[in-house]
Amino acid sequence: GGWGKTTLARLVYHDPEVKDKFDIMLWIYVSANFDEVKLTQGILEQIPECEFKSAKNLTVLQRGINKYLTKRFLLVLDDMWEESEGRWDKLLAPLRSAQAKGNVLLVTTRKLSVARITSNTEAHIDLDGMKKDDFWLFFKRCIFGDENYQGQRKLQNIAKKIATRLNGNPFAA
């Protein structure tokens, strides 16, 4: 956590050029609670004029997706953890058979295995930590309130050891 996956996805999602390419923009926060029925309901809730929002049966909900998700869409599934390919296939089946062409599924995850399951291409981005020098300035701002802090040498040495262990993770800083 804290590497900027969701932040990057938000920038893509809210980019005007991206919005111009899609008729429907969908965002689902998933986390560890992978429930095909609830996720499908969440998708349907964001589709205007959809009548299937209150159904509890996955088959009925998937029919709703087939009926109402007829325009080009971008779907962000944020913070995915589920590694079961079978469960993914169940969720994605109606999305893969959508009528419109050029739909995009953007998944944020900490697990490369999840990225591989959800993609039929090798299109994934690995986010690494901040560069060492940039992270040190950022870390000094977080702990000393000033990226140019030059105070107590002993305190700075301790901070450098901590910063090294954080591997450039801004959230940990």
N, C-alpha and C positions, 0 to 999 in steps of 0.2 A: 504494500500500500504506500501511497504518497509519492509515486513516481510521475504522476501527471496524466494518467490514462484517461480519466474522466474529463479533466480539463481540456485535453487535446480533442476528445470526442465532442465536447460542448462547442469548441471553436469551429469544428467542421459542421456540426449541426446548425449553428447560428450564422454561418457564413452566407451572405446574400447570394453569391454565385452558386453555392450548393443548393440553397432553397429554390432558386430559379429552375433547377433541373428536376425537381420532384413536386408532385401534386399533393402528396400526403407525407407529413413528417411525424414519426412516432418515436417515443423515448420510453423505455421500460427499465427501471432499476430492479435488478434481480437479486444480487448477493447470493447467499448460500441457500435461499429459499426457492429452489427450482421446482415449480409446480406448473405442469403444462396447462391445466385448466385456468389457474389464476393468471398466468402469463398471457394466454390467449384472450381471456376476458380483458386484461389490461390493454392489449392491442385493439380490441374491438371498441373499448371505451373511447379511444382517441380517433375513431373513424366517424366523421359526421353522418348523421341520419341512420346509424346502425340500430337495428331492432333486436339483436341477439345478446345484448350486454348482460342481461340477468340470467342467462342460461347457465346451468352447472355441468352439463354433459359435454365432454370434449368434442364428440362428433358433431353435435349441434353447433357448438362454437366455431368449429372449423368450417362448417357450411356457411356460417356468417362471414368468415374471412373470405371464402370463395365468392360470396355474393357481393360484399361491400368493398373489398379491397381490390378494386378494378383499375385504379389509376396507379401511376408510377410512384413508388414510395421509398423512403429511407427509414429504416428501422434500426434504432440503437438499442442494443441489449447491454446494459451497463453493469459491470462487476460480476461476470459469470464465473461460476465455480464448477458447474455440472460437467462430469467427464463421461457420462453414459451416452454412447452414440445412439442407442435405441431411443432414449428419452428425447434427445435432440431431434432425431428423425421424426418423432411424433409431433413435436412442436413446429418444426419447419416444413412439414409436408404441404400444408395448404399455402404456405408462403412461396414455396418453390414452384407450385403450379399456378401461381397468380397470372392473370390474363395479361397485364402490362409487362412490357420488356424493359430492362434496365434498372430493375429494383436493386437496392443495396442494403445489405445487412452489415452493420458495424458493431463489432463485439469488443468490449473491453474486458480483459481478464488478466489474472496474475499467472495463469497456467498456459504454457505453450500447447499442451495437449488439447485444451478447450479450443484454442485458435485453430488448430488443425482439424478438429471435428467439424467446426462450423463453416469452414471454408472449403470450396472446391478448387481454390487456387492457393498458391503459397504466399498470398498477399497479407503478410502480417508485419507489424512494426514492433521491434523490441525497443523499449524505452530504457536507456541507461541513466545512471546518476549524472549529476552536474559535473562539469569539468572541475578538476581539483582546485585550481586557483579561484574560479568563480564561486565554488562551494565554500571555500575558506572565507571569502568576503561576505557571502550570504550568512554563513554561520556566525561570524563576528557580529554582524548586524543583529541577529537573533539573540545572542547571549549577552553582548555588551551594549547593544543599542546603537552601535556605530561601526560601519565596515572599515573605518580607518583607525579603529582603536589601537593604540600603541602602549597602553598601560602595563601593569605588572607583568613582567617577563615570565614569572613562574605560572601565573594564571593562564597566560597565552600558551605556554607549553602544554599544560593540561588540556586546554581547549583544542590544540592541534591533534593531540592523541585521540580525543573523542571524535573530532571531525574525520580523522582517518578511518575510524571504525564504522562511521555512518555511510561510507562509500558513496558520497554525493547525493544521498537521499534527502530532498528538501523537506519532506514531511517529518522525518526524524529530527531534522535540525530544529 
